[in-house]
Each structure stands twice: as structure tokens, then as C-alpha cells.
Amino acid sequence: MTIERRLARADFTLTRDYPVAVERVWDSFAEEKQKLAWWGGGDAVTPSEWAFDFRVGGRDVAEGQFHDGPISRYEARYTDIVEHNRIVTTYDMWLDGIHMSTSVASLEFEPLVEGTRFTHVEHGVFFDQFWADGANRETGTRGLLDALGKYLA
């Protein structure tokens, strides 16, 4: 089987207002126990590998198999962290061992009178057979931010 070699790019911005203090939202990313409580596929995924190293240069890994489906692997590096203000990562995704994308994501935390405005901006490059996957990435990220909202409630 010949693989068609091509690239696609996708950019998106998602903003959520959470009714809790910036420190609470921040800790949901910065503390491993809290991140484990909301990050990933929940009951839809059987986890197989997890690593958490929240510091500039640190690496996170989340791998698991969707029930009756593919194995998804996420590997991220933290490139910039400013406490209670921003997190910037570069990350790669694999599906069943095939490298599907590389992304840069910036996460911003802005205090509001009644909580926190959280902004996720992502720039992704999708490879070969995954060239049309940008819309799915945005949908998946929306799901993560919804899970974060439920966790914070």
C-alpha cells in the first residue's frame, strides 16, 4: 500500500469562562493528581502509559486504547510556563503507532471578576492520511475543555 505524502494545517482558538479563581484552573493543569482527574478519554479509554513533568523542558505522555478502537498517544514538551498566566507546549499525536500530527498550543489564564477566562490557541500540522483531521482535533479539544469545566464544578 502506498501512502500519499501530504500536509495540512489547522488553527483554532477556544475560549471558556470558568466560575472559579485562576489558581484553581491553573492547578488543574499544574498538579498531576488534578490533571489525571479530567484529562483524557475517561471511561472510553483504557490507559497504558502516563508521564507528567510540569516544568519548562518537561515531558508529558498519555497513551491509551479506545474500547474496540485505536491506540492514541500524546507526547508534549513544555516550552514556556508563567505561573497563573500561560502554558505553551509543543506536542505530537500518534494513532496506532502512526505519527499523525505536530502542534503548538498556548494556554492563557485571565482573571475575571467572577472567575477565569481560559483561552486555548492551537496551530497544528497533520501528516499524510491524517491531513483532514484538524476539525477532529478542535472537537476533541472542546471535549477536554468541557471535561475541565465539569471537573471544576
N, C-alpha and C positions, 0 to 999 in steps of 0.2 A: 504494500500500500504506500503510495506517495503522499506526502503531506505538503499541502500548499503553503508556502512560506509567505506570510504577510503580517503586517502590524496594523493595529487600530489604536486610537487614543480616545479616552473618555475623561471628562472633567465633570465634577458636580460639587455643589455646596448644599449642606443640610444644616438647618438651624433649629434648635429646640430651646424652649424656655422651661426650666425645671424649677419647681417651687421650693427649693432648698438652697442653702448657702453654698458659695463657691467651694469652700473647704470640703463639704460633703460630696459634691460632684467630683472634685479632684481626687479625693481618697478612693473613689470607685475605680479609678484608673491606676493610682499610685500604690495601693495596698493589694497584695496578691490575693488574700482571702476574699476581699470585696470583689475584685475583678472576676475571680472564679465564680462568684455567685450570680453573675448576669451575662458574662461573655460567652459566646459560642452558640451552639445549636440546642442547648438544653437537652430535653429528653429525646430529641430527634437524632442525636449523635452519640455514638459510643466512643469516648475519648481514648487515645492510645499514647499520646505524648503531650507534655506540657512543660514549658520552661518560662520563668518570669524573672527578669533582671532589669528593674526600672531605674535606669541611670543613663546618662549620655554614653553611648557606646554599648549599652546593654542590649541583650537579645531576648526576644520573646518567641516562643513556639507554641502553636496549638494545632494538634493533628487529631483527627477522628474520622470515623466512618459513619456516614448517614445510613440509617437502617435500610437494608436492601438497596444500597446505593454506593456511590463512590467514596473514596478516601480523600478528604480535604486536608491540605497542610498550609499553614500560615507561618511565615518566619519574618520577624520585624527587627529592625535596629532603631534605637532611639538616637536621633541626631541632634535634638535640641529639647531641653526641658527648662522651663522657667516656672517655678512653683506657683500654683494657683493662677497661672496666666496662660501658658501654652505648652503643648507637646507636639513635636514633629518627628515623624517616623518615615522610614522607607521600608516597604515590605514586599515580599514575594508570595505568590499563591501557586500551589500545585494541586492538580486533580488527578487522582490515580497515578501519581508519580510523574505527570507531565507538567512542565513549567508553563503556567497559563498567563501570568502577568507580573509586572513590577509596578508599584505605586509609590507616590509620595503623599502623605496625609498630614495635614496640620489640624490640631485640635485647639480651639480657643475657649477660654473660660472668662466670661464677663459678668461681674456682679451687677445685679439689678436690685431695686428696692425690695421686690418680693421674690428673690431667688437668684438664678443664674441663667444667663444666655450662653448656650453651648453651640459652637459653630465647628462643623467638620467640613474641611475642603480637601478634595482628593483629585489627583492627576494620575491617571493610570495608562499603561501601555499593555495591550493584550496581544498575545502571540498566536500565530498560525490558526488552528481550528477554533481558538477562543476569541477570534478577532471581534466578534459581535457581542461580547459578554459585558460590555460597560453598563448597560441597563440593569443586568442582573446584579452587578456589584453595588450599584446605587440602591436597588431594592434590598439587598442583603444588609447594607449599612443602615438603612431605615429600620429594618428589623432589630438590629443591635441597639439603636438609639431608643426604640420602643421598649426593648427589654431593660435598658438602663432606667428609663422612666418608671417602669413597674418596680424595679428594684429600689429606686429612690423613694417611691411612695410608701 
